[in-house]
Amino acid sequence: MTPERIYKKMKIAHIIFCSLLFLFPIYSFDFGVTLDGNTSLPLSLGTDVDLASDLSYGGKASFWANGNVNSETSLEFQGSYTYSQTRPFFLELNTLQYGGQFFLSGKTPGILNIKAGRTSFSDFSGKVFSHSGDGISLGLDYPGINISLFGAYAGFLQQPSNSILMTQSDVADSAVDPVPLWGPLGVPRAIEGIALTIPAPIPDHTLLLSGIFQQDFRSDDRLASGGSRMNTYYAGLGMMGPIVPSLYYSFYGYGNTGSYGSETILAYLAGGGINYFIPTFHSSRLTLDALFSSGDGDHTSFYEGNQSGYSTAFVPITSAPAGTIFTAQQTNLFYISSSYSVKPFSGSPHKGLANFLALAKGTAFFRSTPGAISTGNTDSERDGLYLGTEADLNLVLRPTSDLGLSFGGGIYFPSLNMASQAIQVKASAAFSLSI
């Protein structure tokens, strides 16, 4: 079956499914509006600030509604209007989800969880795939064991909502200036996943196994010049649990294979962290995280840049950057990060003040190989691996249950291996109001 025919069949199935959702009677109904706003100012030290061009801002108004179909199933909806400097008018369907929870009787009782429609999907770590899409997920819970399956399609998302950038064609599609209120639609791409959560051999520890599969159904005329379709597959392993009371660890690893054009991918990613909770001292927490993703030393460009042999650069489906300013995706990247969070007024009788959170974080970035990284701003004449260090501070305040405020700032000190050694600074603020 050709990619075009697959795309048409998926489109018909999507329209039928969304229509059927509205046929369910709803006997318990709730709705509301959420307003979000954000602004940020990035700049390089030693340069003049031009607020007209440097300051970015945007806003979003979302209408949401949910209701119970019966005691076991429910419907959720969210639509939004988003304003940004690059697109003043953007209407979007964020969520249209049918959910159900069914108790299974038998010698070993279990629970079946179902989500279907436009909803969010993710692998267990969020380092390979975390994105919205149209599809279905199933979860089967038994004591100590969970089996989950999902299938998602990204082709009906509007392009501004599609953050999947894996190939040259993805980059070309994202650069198209979206003029209409609705559209253009995203890439016809399918993602499937299976995961198993079981008790680890060590008591009180959990073992996670997963498989993730991604297929690009673009037709040839949608490929960028010199670009190819990319199909990728991932096998994941994770484990988590306590070391001593209040001290917890987690680690994960993925093998990545697949192909783009005639190139074969053989790559990997590994990471983990330690969390130390200090609830008696203002609900504070110390964390240490690290991630290593394989690269390819002969990649002349980040997207589809392999020149010889296998492509050994790990290619995630979605990016999960560790920095606020340095936002390279987890390909050909190694970083070590430490953070400390505290609620300094946790003893206050005022709930809004008691929930005030301060988070400080520092991250050191390196390349895995002298090859390309996604930000594309390394010095081509240097093959050093150290990329720089970033320090961030974030303040989160919720004066009431309906109002959230956040303020952030960061500074990035680039290494001599970067094309520019100018220190980068960024300040940001955001609010969220529910009505």
SETOR-640499 format. One record per atom (N, C-alpha, C): residue in one letter; y, x negated, z. Coordinates in steps of 0.05 Angstrom, whole numbers, plus 5000, padded with zeros to 4 digits. Last residue first. Layout:
BEGIN
AYXZ/...
//
This chain:
BEGIN
I560852095692/I562152345697/I560152565698/S561051405706/S559451635701/S560851895709/L563350805682/L564151045697/L562451275688/S563950115683/S562250335675/S562750575694/F567249525659/F566949745678/F565049955666/A568548815657/A567349055646/A567349275668/A570948185635/A571048395654/A569848645641/S571147455628/S570447725619/S570647925642/A572446815601/A572847005623/A572247285612/K570346165585/K570246445578/K570646615603/V571145525555/V571445695578/V571445985568/Q568844885535/Q569145165529/Q569245335554/I571444255518/I570244425539/I570944715533/A569843925458/A571844075473/A570444255494/Q566543645425/Q566343585454/Q568443735471/S562943875370/S565443875384/S565043825414/A557643795358/A559643735337/A562443725350/M553743465409/M554943705397/M557143625377/N552343005434/N550643085411/N551643345398/L555442935478/L556242795454/L554542865430/S555443615506/S554743325506/S555743195480/P560144085536/P558243985515/P557743695517/F560544485587/F561144205582/F559244095561/Y563145115598/Y561044965585/Y562044685578/I564245615645/I565245375633/I562945215623/G565846305660/G563946085655/G565445855642/G566146925694/G567446695683/G565446475680/G566947635705/G565347395701/G567047165690/F566248245739/F568148035729/F566547775727/S565148945740/S564148675739/S566248485727/L564149575769/L565949385759/L564649105760/G562350265767/G561449985769/G563549805756/L561950905794/L563750705783/L562650425788/D558751255821/D559351315793/D560951095779/S558351105874/S555851115858/S556351155829/T563950645883/T562550895887/T560050895870/P564650095875/P566050235896/P564950505903/R560949585861/R560649875856/R561950035879/L561548965831/L562449145852/L562049425843/V560048295819/V559348575813/V560048755836/L561747695790/L562247865812/L561748155804/N559347055769/N559547345764/N559847495790/L560046435741/L560446585765/L560846875757/D556845855713/D557846125711/D558146245738/A556545265675/A556745375702/A558045655699/E552544855631/E554245095635/E554145185664/T551944265594/T551444405619/T553444635621/G548543985535/G550744045552/G549944205577/L544343755506/L546443915492/L548843985510/Y539943215494/Y541643355514/Y543943495500/L537642935450/L536643205458/L538443355477/G540242585392/G539842615421/G539042905428/D541542465341/D538942595345/D538242605375/R547342535300/R546042455325/R543442605329/E549542745255/E549142465256/E547742365281/S550343285264/S548143205246/S547542905246/D551543565324/D552543345307/D550143245290/T550944285327/T550244015336/T551343805315/N551644825318/N553944665322/N553344385334/G547845245312/G548645085288/G550944895292/T545345605345/T548345605344/T549445435322/S539945495339/S541045735327/S544045735326/I538544805318/I538545025338/I540145255326/A534444325281/A536644515284/A536244715307/G531343735313/G531843935292/G534044125299/P529843365351/P532443325339/P533043535317/T526743815400/T526543615379/T529343565368/S528744125442/S525944025443/S525443805424/R535244015470/R533544085447/R530643985453/F537744275532/F536744055516/F535444175491/F542244465585/F540844525560/F540144275545/A542744695651/A542844465633/A541144515609/T546445155688/T544345115669/T544844865653/G548045535746/G548445295731/G546045235713/K551346075778/K549045975763/K549845725748/A552546575827/A553346315815/A550946195802/L554547215843/L552347055831/L553446805818/A555647715890/A556747475877/A554347305868/L556448405900/L554648185894/L556147955880/F557148955943/F558548745927/F556748505925/N554949325976/N553449265952/N554849055934/A558749406015/A556249286023/A554649195999/L562749685988/L563249405995/L560649266002/G560150185983/G561050045960/G561549755965/K559050326037/K556850276018/K557750115994/H561850096094/H562550216069/H560450136048/P560049786136/P559250076136/P559950216110/S557449136119/S559649326120/S558649616120/G553548756112/G553648896138/G555849106140/S554548526063/S552248706066/S552248856092/F558448216041/F559348426059/F557048626064/P556047846006/P557447746030/P558247966050/K550447795978/K552048025983/K553647966009/V548847295929/V549247375957/V550947625958/S545146815891/S546547075893/S546647155922/Y544546245852/Y544646345880/Y546246605880/S540545865807/S542646065813/S542346145842/S538945405754/S538845475782/S541045675789/S535145195698/S537345365709/S536845415738/I533844825642/I533344845670/I535744985683/Y531244875575/Y533344895595/Y532244915623/F530244735508/F529144685535/F531544715554/L528744945442/L530544935465/L529044895491/N526845155394/N527644875395/N529544825419/T529145775413/T527645635392/T528645345392/Q531846205442/Q529746045453/Q527945935431/Q538746155418/Q536346305425/Q534046105431/A544945965449/A542745905430/A540246055438/T549746035476/T547946265472/T545746215452/F554045835520/F552145705502/F549845905499/I556246255552/I557846125531/I555945995510/T551946425582/T554046615575/T555746515552/G544946255570/G547746195577/G549646425569/A540046395552/A540246345581/A543146305589/P538346925506/P539746685513/P540146655543/A533547175477/A534347215505/A535746965515/S532447515415/S533347285430/S534047365459/T526347765386/T529047805396/T529847565413/I521947475368/I522847715353/I525747775360/P521946755365/P521747005379/P522747235361/V518846225341/V520646435330/V520246695345/F518345535350/F517745795361/F519745995351/A516945085299/A519045195315/A518245475324/T513444845264/T512644845293/T514844945311/S510744975204/S513245025219/S512545045248/Y506744435177/Y507044695190/Y509844725202/G509644045123/G507644115143/G507944395154/S516744035114/S514143925109/S512244015131/Q521344345125/Q521244175100/Q518544065094/N524044955150/N521944755150/N521744605123/G527845365157/G528745095148/G526544885147/E528545905171/E526745825149/E527445545138/Y534445775204/Y532845995192/Y531245895168/F536745265213/F535345405234/F533445615223/S535544705169/S537144945177/S535445105196/T531944295170/T534644235162/T536544465167/H526944095211/H528344335203/H531244265195/D523943675230/D524943655202/D526243915192/G522443805282/G524343585278/G525443565250/D522144415310/D521144265287/D523244055279/G520244625377/G522044605354/G520644465331/S518145065431/S517644845412/S519644855388/S521445165491/S520445285466/S520345065445/F521445225559/F521145035538/F520045175513/L525145375618/L523845475593/L523745245573/A525945525687/A525845325665/A524445455642/D529445665748/D528045755724/D528045525704/L530345835814/L530145605796/L528345685773/T534346185861/T532446185839/T532545915825/L535646515922/L535746265907/L533646265885/R539247045951/R536946955936/R537546695922/S541247476007/S541647265987/S539047185974/S542747866045/S540947936022/S541247726000/H545347606088/H546847756068/H545247806042/F540247356112/F542847246108/F544147376084/T535447626111/T536947626137/T539747496134/P533147546061/P534347806067/P536047806093/I532447116019/I533447076047/I534747336056/F527646905972/F529247125983/F529947066013/Y526846505919/Y526746495948/Y528646705959/N523046415861/N525046585874/N524646565905/I521846025805/I521346065833/I523646215845/G519046085738/G521146055757/G520146095786/G517945925668/G517246035694/G519545995713/G514845795603/G517045805622/G516045915649/A513745635535/A512745645562/A515145655581/L511645735468/L513745755488/L512445765515/Y509845475402/Y509245575429/Y511745575446/A506845485335/A508845415355/A508145535382/L506145495271/L504445425294/L506245325316/I506745825210/I507945775236/I505745715256/T506845635142/T505245725164/T506545645191/E509945835082/E510045665105/E508445795128/S510646155038/S508145985039/S507945815063/G513946655072/G513346545046/G510646405047/Y512246535137/Y514446625120/Y514146485093/S507346705187/S508246575162/S510846695152/G503746555247/G504746735227/G505546585203/T504046445319/T503246375292/T504246595273/N504946225383/N506246365361/N505146265335/G503246315451/G502646175426/G503746345403/Y506746305512/Y506046445488/Y505346255466/G506946395583/G506646225560/G505846385536/Y509746395649/Y508846535625/Y508646335602/F510146485721/F510246325696/F509046475673/S513146545785/S512146675760/S512146475738/Y513346595857/Y513346445832/Y512546625809/Y516846665919/Y515146765898/Y515446595873/L517746705987/L517946515964/L515846605943/S516947066028/S519647046017/S519946855994/P511146716050/P512946946053/P515746886044/V509146295994/V509246346023/V510946596026/I508146485943/I507246215951/I506946215981/P506147085909/P507546945930/P506346665935/G506247145836/G505347205862/G506847055883/M503747145768/M505947155788/M504747225815/M502846955700/M501746985727/M504046985746/G501047045630/G502947025652/G501547055679/L500546955561/L499146935587/L501246905608/G500147195493/G501547125517/G499847125542/A500647085425/A498747125447/A499947025472/Y503547355367/Y503947215392/Y501647285412/Y505747315299/Y503747415319/Y503947235344/T509647525242/T509047345264/T507147485284/N512347475178/N510447625195/N509447435217/M517847495137/M516547355159/M514847545175/R519847425069/R518947595091/R517547425112/S525046945053/S522347045051/S521847255073/G530546685012/G529246785036/G526546905031/G533246554966/G531746334979/G530346425004/S537547064978/S536946854959/S535546624974/A534447575018/A536647405011/A535747184992/L531048164998/L530847895008/L533347745000/R530848644973/R532448634998/R532348355010/D527448624931/D530248634924/D532048634949/D522448634954/D523348384944/D526448384939/S522649025016/S522048994987/S523348734977/R520448905082/R522548895062/R521348885034/F517148935127/F516449095103/F518649095082/D514548485171/D517048535156/D516248685130/Q511348555234/Q511148555204/Q513748635192/Q508548285292/Q510948375278/Q510648345248/F505348345354/F505048315326/F507548435312/I502548085414/I504848215401/I504648155371/G498648125472/G498648065444/G500948225431/S497447875539/S498748055519/S498347945491/L496047895608/L495247805582/L496547995561/L497247685674/L498047855652/L497147725626/L495447735743/L495047595717/L495747785695/T497947665808/T497447835785/T497247665760/H495847595876/H497047485852/H496247655829/D492847745920/D495647825919/D497247705896/P488047205914/P488947465926/P491947495925/I486646915853/I487846865879/I488747135890/P485047125803/P482947025822/P484046975850/A489347705796/A488647435790/A486447345810/P488548375772/P488848195795/P487847915787/I491848505709/I489548515726/I490048335750/T494348795652/T495148695678/T492848725697/L495048725584/L493148785605/L494048645630/A497848985524/A498048825548/A496048915568/I500148985457/I498049065475/I498148885499/G504649205405/G503949045428/G501649155444/E508249165344/E506249285360/E505549095383/I513449315299/I512549135321/I510549285338/A516149315234/A514449445254/A513549235274/R521849415194/R520149225209/R518649375230/P526649485152/P524049615156/P521949425168/V532849365183/V530649255167/V528149415172/G537449935190/G536449665194/G534149585176/L542550295154/L540150275169/L539149985170/P549850235161/P547350255146/P544950215164/G550750865199/G549350685181/G550850415178/W556351265203/W553451255209/W552151075189/L561451185186/L561051265213/L558151225222/P561650595141/P561350875148/P561050925178/V561950005140/V564350175138/V563850455148/P559749405159/P558949685161/P561449865162/D559048855120/D561148995134/D560449295135/V553548435131/V554648645115/V556748805131/A550948095165/A553648025157/A555048235140/S545848275172/S547648315194/S550548255187/D543548115123/D543948395128/D545848445151/A543547555130/A545147665109/A545647965113/V539947505173/V542747415177/V544547545155/D535347695149/D536347835172/D539347765176/S534547305110/S535247585101/S536347745124/Q533246865140/Q535746855125/Q536547145117/T530247135201/T530147005175/T532946995162/M531047375250/M528847185247/M528847025221/L534147755292/L534947565272/L532847345270/I535348365318/I533148195310/I533948015286/S538948735335/S539448455342/S537148275336/N541749295312/N539449125307/N540148835313/S546249585313/S544649595337/S542149425334/P548549535262/P549949415285/P548349415311/Q544549835231/Q544649545230/Q546249425253/Q541050345265/Q543250255249/Q543649955252/L533950435259/L536250365275/L538550285257/F529850505226/F531650725227/F533950675247/G526650045229/G527950105204/G529950335205/A523449905271/A526349845274/A527949935249/Y518250185309/Y519350145282/Y522350115284/A512650035352/A515550095347/A516350035319/G507550155397/G508150115368/G511050205363/F503749935452/F506150055441/F506249985411/L499749985511/L499949945482/L502550055473/S496749735571/S498949865557/S498849795528/I493249785631/I492949725602/I495249875588/N492449525695/N494149685677/N493649595649/I489349525759/I489149465731/I491049645715/G489649695812/G489649405807/G489649335777/P487250315796/P487850135819/P487449845812/Y490050435731/Y487850465750/Y488450275774/D493950685680/D494050555707/D491550635723/L495950605617/L493750705632/L493450555658/G501050775572/G500250615595/G498050745611/L503850755508/L501850875525/L501150675548/S509250895465/S507950705483/S506150865502/I511850955399/I510351075422/I509250845439/G518050985363/G515250945365/G514051075389/D523650635345/D522450895344/D519450855344/G527450205391/G526050265366/G524950555367/S530449655426/S529949935422/S528649975395/H527449075456/H529149205436/H528549505436/S524648485463/S525848685481/S528048825464/F520047975456/F521048225444/F522148405466/V519847475483/V519047505455/V520247745443/K521647525535/K522447285520/K521647295491/G519847935567/G522347975552/G523247745536/S514947915593/S517047725601/S519747785589/F511848325569/F512048305598/F514248115608/D515848625515/D513448485525/D513848435555/S518649285504/S518849005513/S516048885518/F522849815483/F520249685483/F520649395492/S526150455489/S526150165490/S523350055494/T526450975439/T526450885466/T526450575466/R525351535403/R527151295404/R527451215433/G518451695415/G521051755404/G522751505402/A514851705477/A514851725448/A517651805438/K510751505529/K513551515519/K513451525489/I506151645580/I506751655551/I509851655547/N501051455625/N503951475620/N504451465590/L495851665665/L496651615637/L499551665633/I492451435721/I494851565711/I495351475682/G486051565754/G488151395742/G490551565733/P480351525797/P482651675785/P484751475775/T474051415788/T476351245793/T478751375781/K471151875778/K470351705800/K472551515808/G476552345762/G474052205757/G473252035781/S482752515729/S480852535751/S478252385743/L489152295717/L486452305706/L484452315729/F495552565708/F493552465727/F490752505716/F500652385666/F498352555669/F496352425688/Q507152415644/Q505452275664/Q503152465671/G511452315588/G509452475603/G507952295622/G517152405546/G515552255566/G513652435580/Y520852315489/Y519052505502/Y517252335520/Q527452135473/Q524852065483/Q523352295496/L532151855444/L530952125440/L528052095447/T537851455448/T535251535460/T534551815452/N542151355413/N541051135429/N538251205439/L545151455355/L543151585371/L541751365387/E552151345344/E549451245346/E547651425363/L558051185308/L556451385322/L553551305321/F563750835306/F560850785305/F559450995321/F569650575287/F568250825289/F565250775285/P571550045285/P572950235303/P571350495307/R568849455284/R568049715274/R569249935292/T571349015305/T570148985279/T569249255267/Q572949185355/Q574949095336/Q573849065308/S569749805372/S570049515374/S572049435353/Y567050375403/Y569450255390/Y569249955394/T561950855396/T562750585404/T565150495388/Y558951425421/Y561051325403/Y561951055413/S552051645428/S554451505436/S556451455413/G546751995461/G548251925437/G550851805445/Q540552105489/Q543151975493/Q544351915466/F535452485522/F537152445499/F539652285507/E528852645541/E531352505547/E532852455521/L524053085570/L525552995547/L528052855556/S517453095601/S520353115601/S521553025575/T511553325637/T512953205614/T515953255615/E509353575682/E508353315674/E509953175652/S511454065691/S511253895714/S510353615706/N515354115630/N513654235651/N513354035673/V520053905612/V518654105595/V516754265613/N526153745643/N523253765645/N522153975627/G531453355613/G530353595625/G527353585625/N537853055600/N534953035604/N533953295617/A543052725565/A541852975576/A538852925580/W549252405553/W546452395558/W545552665570/F554052085514/F553252345525/F550152335529/S558351535521/S555651625517/S555251905529/A562951105494/A562751365508/A559951485501/K565450455498/K563250625490/K563250885507/G569549915474/G568950135492/G566750315481/G572449245474/G570949475462/G570449685483/Y575248615456/Y574948845474/Y573549065459/S577647945457/S575948145445/S575548375466/L582647475443/L581747685461/L580047885447/D584247165398/D582047065416/D580947285434/S588347415371/S585847355356/S583547275375/A592147535409/A591747725386/A589147675372/L592447095442/L591147335452/L590547535429/D591446465433/D592646675417/D591246935424/V592545865466/V591246125468/V592846325451/D591545195441/D593245425448/D591745685448/T587044725472/T588044875449/T589745105458/G585044515517/G586544335501/G587644465476/L578844855519/L580944715533/L582344525515/S577845435481/S577145145484/S579445015498/L575746095501/L577645895491/L576645615496/P574646805504/P573546535502/P575746345492/L575247355539/L577047165527/L575746885527/S573448055537/S572847775542/S574847595527/T571848705561/T573748525548/T573048235555/N569349375560/N569049095565/N571248935550/G567050005584/G569049845571/G568649555578/D563950645583/D563750365587/D565950215572/L562351265610/L564451115596/L564150825603/T557851795604/T558351535615/T560351385597/V556552465621/V557952285603/V558352015618/G550852925626/G553252785636/G554452605614/F545753385650/F547253235629/F549653105642/D539553715658/D541753575670/D543153425648/F534754235669/F536554095650/F538853965666/S528754535664/S530454395683/S532154205667/Y526054745621/Y526754935642/Y528454805664/I525554755552/I526454595574/I527354775597/P520654795500/P522454935518/P523054755542/F520654395441/F519654435468/F521554595485/L523254305394/L521854555396/L520754605424/F525253795392/F527054005399/F525754285401/L520853505372/L521753465400/L523553695409/L520453615318/L518553745337/L519553725366/S524353275297/S524653565295/S522953705315/C522052775306/C524552845319/C525153145318/F517552825271/F517252785300/F519752865315/I519752865220/I518053075231/I517953065261/I522452375216/I523952625215/I522352855226/H518052015220/H520252005239/H521752265240/A515052135174/A513852175201/A516052185223/I518751965135/I517952245136/I516752315164/K518951415146/K521351575147/K520651865150/M513651255137/M514751235164/M517251405167/K513451335082/K511651495100/K512651485128/K517250965064/K517651255059/K515951415077/Y514850475080/Y517450555090/Y517950855087/I510150475049/I509950485078/I512550575090/R512550444998/R511050685005/R510650705035/E514849925002/E516550154996/E515150415004/P510449575010/P512449615031/P514149855027/T504449884983/T506849724980/T508749765004/M497649835000/M500050005000/M502549825000/
//
